[in-house]
Amino acid sequence: MPTPALTPAPTGAVADTVREYYGRTLASSADLKTSACCTDTAPPAHIAAALERVHDEVMERFYGCGSPVPPALEGATVLDLGCGSGRDVYVLSQLTGPTGTVTGVDMTGEQLAVARRHQQWHAERFGHANTDFRHAFIENLAAAGIEDGSVDVVVSNCVLNLSPDKPRVFSEIFRVLKPGGELYFSDIFADRRLPPPLLDDPVLVGECLAGALYTEDFRRVLDRAGCADARTVTASPVDLGDPEIERKIGFAAFTSRTVRAFKLPLEDRCEDYGQIAVYRGTIAEHPHAFDLDDHHRFPTGKPVPVCGNTADMLGATRYAAHFTVTGDKSRHFGLFPCAPAEAAPRAGAEPGCC
C-alpha cells in the first residue's frame, strides 16, 4: 500500500540527504564506506540466536553501530527510533515475547517497506504478532501516535546523529518514556564540535559522521531534556578507513558508544548516601553478574556500595525486580568517589565505584 505523507517536522537538506542515502544510495550494508555504521563486535549469545531468526532481506538492509538491546525486556513496551528495515524490532519482538510490544518509527519509506513486507513472516516464525511500523519523524513522535508516558524502553541504533534537531529528539524521548523508563542507544560521538558545512556532504552525513554529537554537548542536551546522569555502557574507536573521508573529516576522533539513560529525577553528581545494591542473579542472560555501565559491575550476591543515582537506576526501574537496594537518602556523606572508564584515577589514587 502507498506510504502516507509525513506530518511536518524538522526538514531541509539534512533530512533529504538521509532519506536519499538510506532509501536509494545504499542497497545493502556492503555499500557503506566506513565502520561508523557497522559493528564488528559479536553480539551476546541470546541476541545472536534471535538474529538467526530474522529474514535475510531485513538483515541485508541493516545499518547500525552497536547492539542497543538491554536486558529484562519480557512484557515491555519498546520503541525503536529510526528502525530502518526492522532488524532490531524483530530481535526485540522475540525478547519482549507475546505480552510485550515493539514499535518501529522511521522516515524512510523504502526501509519501512522492507520491514513491513516481512511482518507476517516473522509473526508466524515467532508464534506471536507484536510489532508495528510507523512512517514518521523521530523529532515528532506525537504525530506517530506515541503518547506521553507510554513506553518502557526506547532504543536507537546509529540514528540520532542523523537528526537535524537533536534537542527535540531527546525531548520527545523523555516525553514518551514512563517514569523509570530507559533510553538505551548506540550512536557515533565526536571529540569536538564539527564545522556545520560538513552537513552539506551527503556521504559524511550518511556515514553518520557529519552529524555526530560532541560528547560534552550530548551531556548538556540530555540534561536540558531532564536527565542529569547518562551512563556509557561500551565505547570503541571508529576507523574511517576511506581515504577521501579521512581527508575531509580526519581532524576529529570518533567513537561508537552504547549509552543508557533513565527517566528519573537524578542528581548531576554522584552523591553518597551509604546505600548498598545486591544483584540477585535473576536476569536469565546474566546469571553471574550485571553490568550497568562501563564502570559498574554487580557480581551476583555481592553487596556493592553505590551512589544515590545508581541506587535509583537499580531500584526505581524495571531492574528493581533483580536487585536488593538498601538504605535511603535521609543521611548524606558527601560526594561518592567516581571513576568512569574514560576518567579512570591516576596510579595510586583512591579507586571509585561510580
C-alpha positions in Angstrom: 0.0 0.0 0.0 1.3 3.6 -0.6 3.2 5.2 2.2 1.3 8.1 3.7 2.7 11.6 3.7 4.7 12.6 6.8 3.5 15.1 9.3 5.8 18.1 9.2 8.9 18.1 11.4 12.4 19.4 11.1 13.2 19.0 7.4 15.6 20.5 4.9 18.9 19.4 3.3 20.0 17.0 6.1 16.7 15.2 6.2 16.6 14.9 2.4 20.1 13.7 2.4 19.4 10.9 4.9 16.3 9.8 3.0 18.2 9.6 -0.3 21.3 7.9 1.2 19.4 5.2 3.1 16.4 4.9 0.8 18.2 4.8 -2.6 22.0 5.1 -2.4 22.7 2.1 -0.2 21.4 -1.2 -1.5 22.9 -3.1 1.5 25.4 -2.7 4.4 28.2 -3.7 2.0 27.8 -0.2 0.3 28.9 1.6 3.5 32.3 3.3 3.2 33.4 3.4 6.9 32.9 1.3 10.0 30.8 4.1 11.7 27.5 2.5 10.7 28.7 -1.1 11.2 29.7 -3.2 14.2 32.2 -6.0 14.2 31.6 -6.9 17.9 29.9 -10.2 18.3 26.5 -9.9 19.9 25.7 -11.8 23.1 24.6 -15.4 22.5 20.9 -14.8 23.1 20.8 -11.9 20.7 22.8 -13.9 18.1 20.2 -16.6 18.4 17.4 -14.1 17.8 19.3 -12.6 14.8 19.3 -16.1 13.2 15.5 -15.9 13.1 15.4 -12.6 11.2 14.6 -12.6 7.5 17.7 -12.3 5.2 16.4 -9.2 3.4 15.9 -7.4 6.7 19.4 -8.3 7.7 21.0 -7.1 4.4 19.4 -3.7 4.7 20.6 -3.2 8.3 22.8 -0.2 9.2 23.9 0.2 12.8 26.9 0.8 15.0 26.1 -1.3 18.1 23.8 -3.6 19.8 21.2 -1.5 21.6 19.3 -4.3 23.2 19.1 -4.0 27.0 18.2 -7.0 29.3 15.0 -7.7 31.2 12.6 -6.9 28.3 9.9 -9.5 28.8 6.5 -7.9 28.6 8.0 -4.4 27.9 6.6 -1.7 25.6 9.6 -0.9 23.4 10.1 1.9 20.8 12.8 1.7 18.2 13.7 5.1 16.7 15.0 5.0 13.1 14.1 1.3 12.9 15.0 1.1 9.2 14.4 -2.3 7.7 13.3 -3.6 11.2 16.2 -5.8 12.2 16.3 -4.7 15.8 12.5 -4.6 16.0 12.3 -8.2 15.1 15.1 -9.1 17.6 13.2 -7.1 20.3 9.9 -8.8 19.4 11.4 -12.2 20.4 12.8 -10.8 23.7 9.7 -9.0 24.8 7.6 -12.0 24.0 3.8 -12.1 23.3 3.0 -9.9 26.3 5.2 -7.1 25.0 5.0 -4.7 22.0 7.6 -3.2 19.8 7.0 -0.2 17.6 9.5 1.0 14.9 9.5 4.6 13.7 11.3 5.7 10.5 11.1 8.5 8.0 12.4 6.4 5.0 9.6 4.8 3.1 11.9 2.4 1.3 13.3 1.0 4.5 9.8 0.6 6.1 8.6 -1.2 3.0 11.2 -3.9 3.7 10.2 -4.1 7.4 6.5 -4.4 6.7 7.0 -6.9 3.8 8.2 -9.5 6.3 5.9 -8.7 9.3 3.7 -11.7 8.8 6.7 -14.0 8.1 8.2 -13.1 11.4 4.9 -13.4 13.3 4.5 -16.9 12.1 8.1 -17.8 12.9 7.9 -16.3 16.4 4.4 -17.6 17.2 3.2 -14.1 18.1 2.5 -10.8 16.4 3.6 -7.8 18.5 5.3 -5.4 16.0 4.2 -2.2 14.4 5.9 0.2 12.0 5.1 3.9 11.7 6.2 6.3 9.0 7.2 9.4 10.9 10.0 11.7 12.0 11.7 10.9 15.3 11.5 14.6 16.1 7.7 14.4 16.2 6.6 11.2 17.9 3.2 12.7 18.7 2.5 12.6 15.0 3.3 8.9 15.1 0.7 8.4 17.8 3.2 7.8 20.6 1.5 9.1 23.8 3.1 10.7 26.9 4.5 8.2 29.4 3.6 5.2 27.3 6.9 3.5 26.7 9.1 1.3 28.9 12.2 1.3 26.7 13.4 3.5 23.8 16.2 2.1 21.7 18.0 3.5 18.6 20.9 2.2 16.5 23.1 4.8 14.9 20.3 7.1 14.0 20.2 10.1 16.4 23.3 11.6 14.8 21.3 11.9 11.6 18.6 14.2 13.1 18.8 17.9 12.3 17.2 18.7 15.6 18.7 16.5 18.3 17.4 18.5 21.3 13.9 18.0 20.0 14.5 14.2 19.7 15.7 13.9 23.2 12.8 16.0 24.5 10.4 13.7 22.7 12.1 10.6 24.1 11.7 11.7 27.6 8.1 12.8 26.9 7.1 9.3 25.8 9.1 7.3 28.4 7.2 6.2 31.5 8.7 7.3 34.9 11.6 5.0 35.4 11.8 4.1 31.7 15.1 3.6 29.9 16.7 5.1 26.8 19.3 2.6 25.5 21.0 3.5 22.3 24.1 3.2 20.2 25.5 6.1 18.2 28.5 7.9 16.9 30.1 10.7 19.0 32.9 13.2 18.2 35.6 14.6 20.4 34.7 18.2 19.3 32.0 20.3 17.6 32.2 19.7 13.9 32.0 22.5 11.3 28.4 22.9 10.1 29.4 23.0 6.4 30.2 19.3 6.7 26.5 18.7 6.8 26.4 19.6 3.1 28.3 16.5 2.2 25.9 13.6 1.7 28.4 10.9 2.3 29.7 12.3 5.6 26.1 12.7 6.7 25.0 9.3 5.5 28.1 7.6 7.1 26.9 9.0 10.5 29.9 11.3 10.8 29.0 14.9 10.0 26.1 14.9 12.4 27.9 13.1 15.3 27.3 14.8 18.6 30.2 16.3 20.6 30.3 14.2 23.8 30.0 17.3 26.1 27.2 18.8 24.1 25.3 15.5 24.3 25.6 15.7 28.1 24.2 19.2 28.0 21.4 18.4 25.7 20.3 15.4 27.8 20.5 17.5 31.0 18.1 20.0 29.4 15.8 17.1 28.4 15.6 16.1 32.1 18.4 13.5 32.5 21.3 14.7 34.6 23.3 11.4 34.5 23.6 9.2 31.4 25.9 6.2 31.5 28.3 4.8 28.8 27.9 1.1 28.6 30.5 0.4 25.9 32.8 2.6 23.7 35.1 1.8 20.8 37.0 4.0 18.3 35.7 4.4 14.7 38.1 3.6 11.9 37.3 5.9 9.0 39.1 3.7 6.5 38.2 5.5 3.3 41.0 7.9 2.2 38.6 10.6 0.9 36.6 10.6 4.1 39.8 10.7 6.1 40.8 13.8 4.1 37.6 15.6 4.8 37.0 14.8 8.4 40.0 13.1 9.8 40.9 16.0 12.0 38.3 14.7 14.5 38.2 11.5 16.5 35.0 9.4 16.6 33.8 6.7 18.9 30.9 4.3 18.7 29.1 4.2 22.0 26.2 2.5 23.7 24.6 4.7 26.3 21.8 4.2 28.8 19.7 7.0 30.5 16.7 6.8 32.7 13.6 9.0 33.2 14.4 9.6 36.8 15.0 12.7 39.0 18.7 12.2 39.2 21.4 14.5 40.6 24.1 16.0 38.4 26.8 14.4 40.6 27.2 11.1 42.3 26.3 11.6 45.9 27.0 9.3 48.8 24.0 8.2 51.0 25.6 5.0 52.2 23.4 2.8 50.0 24.2 -0.8 49.0 23.0 -2.8 46.0 23.0 -6.6 45.6 22.3 -8.2 42.3 20.1 -11.4 42.7 21.4 -13.1 39.5 17.8 -13.4 38.2 18.2 -12.0 34.7 18.5 -15.1 32.6 21.2 -13.9 30.2 23.3 -12.6 33.2 23.4 -15.2 35.9 26.8 -14.3 37.3 27.0 -10.5 37.1 25.1 -7.5 35.8 26.9 -4.6 34.1 25.1 -1.3 34.5 27.7 0.6 32.6 31.4 0.6 31.8 32.4 1.1 35.5 29.6 -0.6 37.4 29.7 -4.4 37.6 27.5 -6.2 40.1 28.6 -9.8 40.8 25.6 -12.0 41.9 25.1 -11.9 45.6 27.9 -9.4 46.4 26.9 -6.2 48.3 28.3 -3.2 46.3 28.3 0.4 47.7 26.5 2.7 45.2 25.8 6.4 44.8 22.3 7.8 45.0 21.8 7.9 41.3 22.9 4.3 40.8 20.6 3.2 43.6 17.7 4.8 41.8 18.7 3.3 38.4 18.6 -0.1 40.0 15.7 0.3 42.5 13.2 2.6 40.7 13.2 1.0 37.3 12.3 -2.4 35.8 15.6 -3.7 37.2 14.2 -3.4 40.7 12.9 -7.0 40.4 16.5 -8.2 40.1 18.2 -6.1 42.9 18.0 -5.5 46.6 18.9 -1.9 47.3 19.3 -1.0 51.0 19.4 2.5 52.5 17.7 5.7 51.7 18.7 9.3 51.2 18.0 10.6 54.7 21.7 10.9 55.5 24.3 12.4 53.2 28.0 11.6 53.3 29.3 13.9 50.6 30.4 13.1 47.0 30.6 9.5 46.1 34.1 8.6 44.6 33.6 8.3 40.9 35.8 6.8 38.2 34.2 6.3 34.8 36.2 4.3 32.3 37.2 7.4 30.3 38.3 9.2 33.5 40.0 6.5 35.5 42.0 7.5 38.6 45.7 8.0 38.3 48.1 5.3 39.6 48.0 5.2 43.3 44.7 7.2 43.6 41.7 6.0 45.5 39.6 3.8 43.3 36.0 4.6 42.8 32.9 2.5 42.2 30.7 5.1 40.5 
